[in-house]
Amino acid sequence: MYRGLSFYIQSQLELTVLLKEYWLMWKSTYQHRLKQNLKKILRLTLIVFIAWYAFALPKHLFNTTYSHVVLDKNDSLLGAHIAKDE
């Protein structure tokens, strides 16, 4: 009876070691695949967001006109452009 019990314990230990090795191998493979899939999903999400943002903007962002004045470092007038009033 003692001999059968030691064989049972030995086989249980071997099984535990095998399961632990299999789990570590599966876990590392799964984590690698999960990281790859997560990167693909993030890239696709970023591309979709950029495309949506680009098409959501109007063609003309600013319709107002401004007057431009160009001065040198001594505050002398170099040029000016007056905007049309509507």
Phi and psi in radians as a Rosetta constraint file:
Dihedral C 1 N 2 CA 2 C 2 CIRCULARHARMONIC -1.113 0.35
Dihedral N 2 CA 2 C 2 N 3 CIRCULARHARMONIC -0.690 0.35
Dihedral C 2 N 3 CA 3 C 3 CIRCULARHARMONIC -1.150 0.35
Dihedral N 3 CA 3 C 3 N 4 CIRCULARHARMONIC -0.708 0.35
Dihedral C 3 N 4 CA 4 C 4 CIRCULARHARMONIC -1.131 0.35
Dihedral N 4 CA 4 C 4 N 5 CIRCULARHARMONIC -0.648 0.35
Dihedral C 4 N 5 CA 5 C 5 CIRCULARHARMONIC -1.178 0.35
Dihedral N 5 CA 5 C 5 N 6 CIRCULARHARMONIC -0.724 0.35
Dihedral C 5 N 6 CA 6 C 6 CIRCULARHARMONIC -1.177 0.35
Dihedral N 6 CA 6 C 6 N 7 CIRCULARHARMONIC -0.638 0.35
Dihedral C 6 N 7 CA 7 C 7 CIRCULARHARMONIC -1.129 0.35
Dihedral N 7 CA 7 C 7 N 8 CIRCULARHARMONIC -0.707 0.35
Dihedral C 7 N 8 CA 8 C 8 CIRCULARHARMONIC -1.099 0.35
Dihedral N 8 CA 8 C 8 N 9 CIRCULARHARMONIC -0.789 0.35
Dihedral C 8 N 9 CA 9 C 9 CIRCULARHARMONIC -1.135 0.35
Dihedral N 9 CA 9 C 9 N 10 CIRCULARHARMONIC -0.738 0.35
Dihedral C 9 N 10 CA 10 C 10 CIRCULARHARMONIC -1.073 0.35
Dihedral N 10 CA 10 C 10 N 11 CIRCULARHARMONIC -0.770 0.35
Dihedral C 10 N 11 CA 11 C 11 CIRCULARHARMONIC -1.178 0.35
Dihedral N 11 CA 11 C 11 N 12 CIRCULARHARMONIC -0.608 0.35
Dihedral C 11 N 12 CA 12 C 12 CIRCULARHARMONIC -1.167 0.35
Dihedral N 12 CA 12 C 12 N 13 CIRCULARHARMONIC -0.672 0.35
Dihedral C 12 N 13 CA 13 C 13 CIRCULARHARMONIC -1.152 0.35
Dihedral N 13 CA 13 C 13 N 14 CIRCULARHARMONIC -0.745 0.35
Dihedral C 13 N 14 CA 14 C 14 CIRCULARHARMONIC -1.101 0.35
Dihedral N 14 CA 14 C 14 N 15 CIRCULARHARMONIC -0.719 0.35
Dihedral C 14 N 15 CA 15 C 15 CIRCULARHARMONIC -1.115 0.35
Dihedral N 15 CA 15 C 15 N 16 CIRCULARHARMONIC -0.721 0.35
Dihedral C 15 N 16 CA 16 C 16 CIRCULARHARMONIC -1.087 0.35
Dihedral N 16 CA 16 C 16 N 17 CIRCULARHARMONIC -0.758 0.35
Dihedral C 16 N 17 CA 17 C 17 CIRCULARHARMONIC -1.122 0.35
Dihedral N 17 CA 17 C 17 N 18 CIRCULARHARMONIC -0.772 0.35
Dihedral C 17 N 18 CA 18 C 18 CIRCULARHARMONIC -1.093 0.35
Dihedral N 18 CA 18 C 18 N 19 CIRCULARHARMONIC -0.760 0.35
Dihedral C 18 N 19 CA 19 C 19 CIRCULARHARMONIC -1.117 0.35
Dihedral N 19 CA 19 C 19 N 20 CIRCULARHARMONIC -0.683 0.35
Dihedral C 19 N 20 CA 20 C 20 CIRCULARHARMONIC -1.138 0.35
Dihedral N 20 CA 20 C 20 N 21 CIRCULARHARMONIC -0.756 0.35
Dihedral C 20 N 21 CA 21 C 21 CIRCULARHARMONIC -1.114 0.35
Dihedral N 21 CA 21 C 21 N 22 CIRCULARHARMONIC -0.744 0.35
Dihedral C 21 N 22 CA 22 C 22 CIRCULARHARMONIC -1.108 0.35
Dihedral N 22 CA 22 C 22 N 23 CIRCULARHARMONIC -0.732 0.35
Dihedral C 22 N 23 CA 23 C 23 CIRCULARHARMONIC -1.096 0.35
Dihedral N 23 CA 23 C 23 N 24 CIRCULARHARMONIC -0.765 0.35
Dihedral C 23 N 24 CA 24 C 24 CIRCULARHARMONIC -1.132 0.35
Dihedral N 24 CA 24 C 24 N 25 CIRCULARHARMONIC -0.695 0.35
Dihedral C 24 N 25 CA 25 C 25 CIRCULARHARMONIC -1.143 0.35
Dihedral N 25 CA 25 C 25 N 26 CIRCULARHARMONIC -0.797 0.35
Dihedral C 25 N 26 CA 26 C 26 CIRCULARHARMONIC -1.143 0.35
Dihedral N 26 CA 26 C 26 N 27 CIRCULARHARMONIC -0.698 0.35
Dihedral C 26 N 27 CA 27 C 27 CIRCULARHARMONIC -1.115 0.35
Dihedral N 27 CA 27 C 27 N 28 CIRCULARHARMONIC -0.776 0.35
Dihedral C 27 N 28 CA 28 C 28 CIRCULARHARMONIC -1.140 0.35
Dihedral N 28 CA 28 C 28 N 29 CIRCULARHARMONIC -0.696 0.35
Dihedral C 28 N 29 CA 29 C 29 CIRCULARHARMONIC -1.157 0.35
Dihedral N 29 CA 29 C 29 N 30 CIRCULARHARMONIC -0.771 0.35
Dihedral C 29 N 30 CA 30 C 30 CIRCULARHARMONIC -1.120 0.35
Dihedral N 30 CA 30 C 30 N 31 CIRCULARHARMONIC -0.748 0.35
Dihedral C 30 N 31 CA 31 C 31 CIRCULARHARMONIC -1.102 0.35
Dihedral N 31 CA 31 C 31 N 32 CIRCULARHARMONIC -0.698 0.35
Dihedral C 31 N 32 CA 32 C 32 CIRCULARHARMONIC -1.105 0.35
Dihedral N 32 CA 32 C 32 N 33 CIRCULARHARMONIC -0.793 0.35
Dihedral C 32 N 33 CA 33 C 33 CIRCULARHARMONIC -1.137 0.35
Dihedral N 33 CA 33 C 33 N 34 CIRCULARHARMONIC -0.671 0.35
Dihedral C 33 N 34 CA 34 C 34 CIRCULARHARMONIC -1.121 0.35
Dihedral N 34 CA 34 C 34 N 35 CIRCULARHARMONIC -0.724 0.35
Dihedral C 34 N 35 CA 35 C 35 CIRCULARHARMONIC -1.122 0.35
Dihedral N 35 CA 35 C 35 N 36 CIRCULARHARMONIC -0.727 0.35
Dihedral C 35 N 36 CA 36 C 36 CIRCULARHARMONIC -1.106 0.35
Dihedral N 36 CA 36 C 36 N 37 CIRCULARHARMONIC -0.794 0.35
Dihedral C 36 N 37 CA 37 C 37 CIRCULARHARMONIC -1.157 0.35
Dihedral N 37 CA 37 C 37 N 38 CIRCULARHARMONIC -0.651 0.35
Dihedral C 37 N 38 CA 38 C 38 CIRCULARHARMONIC -1.130 0.35
Dihedral N 38 CA 38 C 38 N 39 CIRCULARHARMONIC -0.703 0.35
Dihedral C 38 N 39 CA 39 C 39 CIRCULARHARMONIC -1.115 0.35
Dihedral N 39 CA 39 C 39 N 40 CIRCULARHARMONIC -0.721 0.35
Dihedral C 39 N 40 CA 40 C 40 CIRCULARHARMONIC -1.110 0.35
Dihedral N 40 CA 40 C 40 N 41 CIRCULARHARMONIC -0.749 0.35
Dihedral C 40 N 41 CA 41 C 41 CIRCULARHARMONIC -1.128 0.35
Dihedral N 41 CA 41 C 41 N 42 CIRCULARHARMONIC -0.726 0.35
Dihedral C 41 N 42 CA 42 C 42 CIRCULARHARMONIC -1.145 0.35
Dihedral N 42 CA 42 C 42 N 43 CIRCULARHARMONIC -0.713 0.35
Dihedral C 42 N 43 CA 43 C 43 CIRCULARHARMONIC -1.093 0.35
Dihedral N 43 CA 43 C 43 N 44 CIRCULARHARMONIC -0.804 0.35
Dihedral C 43 N 44 CA 44 C 44 CIRCULARHARMONIC -1.090 0.35
Dihedral N 44 CA 44 C 44 N 45 CIRCULARHARMONIC -0.735 0.35
Dihedral C 44 N 45 CA 45 C 45 CIRCULARHARMONIC -1.086 0.35
Dihedral N 45 CA 45 C 45 N 46 CIRCULARHARMONIC -0.741 0.35
Dihedral C 45 N 46 CA 46 C 46 CIRCULARHARMONIC -1.122 0.35
Dihedral N 46 CA 46 C 46 N 47 CIRCULARHARMONIC -0.749 0.35
Dihedral C 46 N 47 CA 47 C 47 CIRCULARHARMONIC -1.117 0.35
Dihedral N 47 CA 47 C 47 N 48 CIRCULARHARMONIC -0.762 0.35
Dihedral C 47 N 48 CA 48 C 48 CIRCULARHARMONIC -1.117 0.35
Dihedral N 48 CA 48 C 48 N 49 CIRCULARHARMONIC -0.731 0.35
Dihedral C 48 N 49 CA 49 C 49 CIRCULARHARMONIC -1.124 0.35
Dihedral N 49 CA 49 C 49 N 50 CIRCULARHARMONIC -0.749 0.35
Dihedral C 49 N 50 CA 50 C 50 CIRCULARHARMONIC -1.130 0.35
Dihedral N 50 CA 50 C 50 N 51 CIRCULARHARMONIC -0.736 0.35
Dihedral C 50 N 51 CA 51 C 51 CIRCULARHARMONIC -1.117 0.35
Dihedral N 51 CA 51 C 51 N 52 CIRCULARHARMONIC -0.761 0.35
Dihedral C 51 N 52 CA 52 C 52 CIRCULARHARMONIC -1.079 0.35
Dihedral N 52 CA 52 C 52 N 53 CIRCULARHARMONIC -0.762 0.35
Dihedral C 52 N 53 CA 53 C 53 CIRCULARHARMONIC -1.136 0.35
Dihedral N 53 CA 53 C 53 N 54 CIRCULARHARMONIC -0.689 0.35
Dihedral C 53 N 54 CA 54 C 54 CIRCULARHARMONIC -1.152 0.35
Dihedral N 54 CA 54 C 54 N 55 CIRCULARHARMONIC -0.707 0.35
Dihedral C 54 N 55 CA 55 C 55 CIRCULARHARMONIC -1.423 0.35
Dihedral N 55 CA 55 C 55 N 56 CIRCULARHARMONIC -0.289 0.35
Dihedral C 55 N 56 CA 56 C 56 CIRCULARHARMONIC -1.376 0.35
Dihedral N 56 CA 56 C 56 N 57 CIRCULARHARMONIC -0.399 0.35
Dihedral C 56 N 57 CA 57 C 57 CIRCULARHARMONIC -1.307 0.35
Dihedral N 57 CA 57 C 57 N 58 CIRCULARHARMONIC 2.496 0.35
Dihedral C 57 N 58 CA 58 C 58 CIRCULARHARMONIC -1.266 0.35
Dihedral N 58 CA 58 C 58 N 59 CIRCULARHARMONIC 2.860 0.35
Dihedral C 58 N 59 CA 59 C 59 CIRCULARHARMONIC -1.138 0.35
Dihedral N 59 CA 59 C 59 N 60 CIRCULARHARMONIC -0.766 0.35
Dihedral C 59 N 60 CA 60 C 60 CIRCULARHARMONIC -1.892 0.35
Dihedral N 60 CA 60 C 60 N 61 CIRCULARHARMONIC 1.949 0.35
Dihedral C 60 N 61 CA 61 C 61 CIRCULARHARMONIC -1.294 0.35
Dihedral N 61 CA 61 C 61 N 62 CIRCULARHARMONIC -0.725 0.35
Dihedral C 61 N 62 CA 62 C 62 CIRCULARHARMONIC -2.208 0.35
Dihedral N 62 CA 62 C 62 N 63 CIRCULARHARMONIC 2.114 0.35
Dihedral C 62 N 63 CA 63 C 63 CIRCULARHARMONIC -1.743 0.35
Dihedral N 63 CA 63 C 63 N 64 CIRCULARHARMONIC -0.108 0.35
Dihedral C 63 N 64 CA 64 C 64 CIRCULARHARMONIC -1.431 0.35
Dihedral N 64 CA 64 C 64 N 65 CIRCULARHARMONIC 2.554 0.35
Dihedral C 64 N 65 CA 65 C 65 CIRCULARHARMONIC -1.835 0.35
Dihedral N 65 CA 65 C 65 N 66 CIRCULARHARMONIC 2.650 0.35
Dihedral C 65 N 66 CA 66 C 66 CIRCULARHARMONIC -2.229 0.35
Dihedral N 66 CA 66 C 66 N 67 CIRCULARHARMONIC 2.724 0.35
Dihedral C 66 N 67 CA 67 C 67 CIRCULARHARMONIC -1.579 0.35
Dihedral N 67 CA 67 C 67 N 68 CIRCULARHARMONIC 2.432 0.35
Dihedral C 67 N 68 CA 68 C 68 CIRCULARHARMONIC -1.994 0.35
Dihedral N 68 CA 68 C 68 N 69 CIRCULARHARMONIC 2.362 0.35
Dihedral C 68 N 69 CA 69 C 69 CIRCULARHARMONIC -2.239 0.35
Dihedral N 69 CA 69 C 69 N 70 CIRCULARHARMONIC 2.257 0.35
Dihedral C 69 N 70 CA 70 C 70 CIRCULARHARMONIC -1.981 0.35
Dihedral N 70 CA 70 C 70 N 71 CIRCULARHARMONIC 2.154 0.35
Dihedral C 70 N 71 CA 71 C 71 CIRCULARHARMONIC -2.099 0.35
Dihedral N 71 CA 71 C 71 N 72 CIRCULARHARMONIC 2.684 0.35
Dihedral C 71 N 72 CA 72 C 72 CIRCULARHARMONIC -1.599 0.35
Dihedral N 72 CA 72 C 72 N 73 CIRCULARHARMONIC -3.021 0.35
Dihedral C 72 N 73 CA 73 C 73 CIRCULARHARMONIC -1.209 0.35
Dihedral N 73 CA 73 C 73 N 74 CIRCULARHARMONIC -0.296 0.35
Dihedral C 73 N 74 CA 74 C 74 CIRCULARHARMONIC -1.692 0.35
Dihedral N 74 CA 74 C 74 N 75 CIRCULARHARMONIC 0.225 0.35
Dihedral C 74 N 75 CA 75 C 75 CIRCULARHARMONIC 1.094 0.35
Dihedral N 75 CA 75 C 75 N 76 CIRCULARHARMONIC 0.545 0.35
Dihedral C 75 N 76 CA 76 C 76 CIRCULARHARMONIC -1.582 0.35
Dihedral N 76 CA 76 C 76 N 77 CIRCULARHARMONIC 2.472 0.35
Dihedral C 76 N 77 CA 77 C 77 CIRCULARHARMONIC -1.255 0.35
Dihedral N 77 CA 77 C 77 N 78 CIRCULARHARMONIC 2.140 0.35
Dihedral C 77 N 78 CA 78 C 78 CIRCULARHARMONIC -1.743 0.35
Dihedral N 78 CA 78 C 78 N 79 CIRCULARHARMONIC -0.561 0.35
Dihedral C 78 N 79 CA 79 C 79 CIRCULARHARMONIC -3.040 0.35
Dihedral N 79 CA 79 C 79 N 80 CIRCULARHARMONIC 2.750 0.35
Dihedral C 79 N 80 CA 80 C 80 CIRCULARHARMONIC -2.612 0.35
Dihedral N 80 CA 80 C 80 N 81 CIRCULARHARMONIC 2.621 0.35
Dihedral C 80 N 81 CA 81 C 81 CIRCULARHARMONIC -2.372 0.35
Dihedral N 81 CA 81 C 81 N 82 CIRCULARHARMONIC 2.155 0.35
Dihedral C 81 N 82 CA 82 C 82 CIRCULARHARMONIC -1.724 0.35
Dihedral N 82 CA 82 C 82 N 83 CIRCULARHARMONIC 2.268 0.35
Dihedral C 82 N 83 CA 83 C 83 CIRCULARHARMONIC -1.341 0.35
Dihedral N 83 CA 83 C 83 N 84 CIRCULARHARMONIC 2.635 0.35
Dihedral C 83 N 84 CA 84 C 84 CIRCULARHARMONIC -1.331 0.35
Dihedral N 84 CA 84 C 84 N 85 CIRCULARHARMONIC 2.387 0.35
Dihedral C 84 N 85 CA 85 C 85 CIRCULARHARMONIC -1.555 0.35
Dihedral N 85 CA 85 C 85 N 86 CIRCULARHARMONIC 2.527 0.35
